[in-house]
Structure formats: C-alpha cells, structure tokens
C-alpha cells in the first residue's frame, strides 16, 4: 500500500506497448499510465462514484505486478479540519 499526495492518470499508453498499465512514483505522488480505452472506463467510474481497479504490468505476465485501486469511502468531515 502506498499513500500519495496526488495522482496523475495519463491515457496516452499505447496498446502496442505490451503493458496493461504502468505506475511510477513522481515526487510525493503517483503517475499511472493507462490506455485510452481504460481512461474512458475510469472517467465513467468516477462520474458514477464507483470503485475502479487498474492492473499494472506486462500483458503476457501470469499475474499483474501491481494494482491501483480507487475506492470511494464515507466522507470524514473531521479530516484535516482547520
């Protein structure tokens, strides 16, 4: 599990790259490169406030190396108050 100050999602990953998706740490955040098709699915999940999982790694790998999970949780209004 990695905590991050921000996330960047890039839909510029080409299907021919051989990757499902790529993730990397950028300063104190995380950048996730995904295909345009996966970006469309991510946008739809965000609009509908649904959880979404991105599997990262090579297409031909047995198991994906990493998972980026976007999870909606209850609103905690007391977080970072002040």
Order of alpha helices (4+ residues) and beta strands (2+ residues): beta-beta-beta-alpha-beta-beta
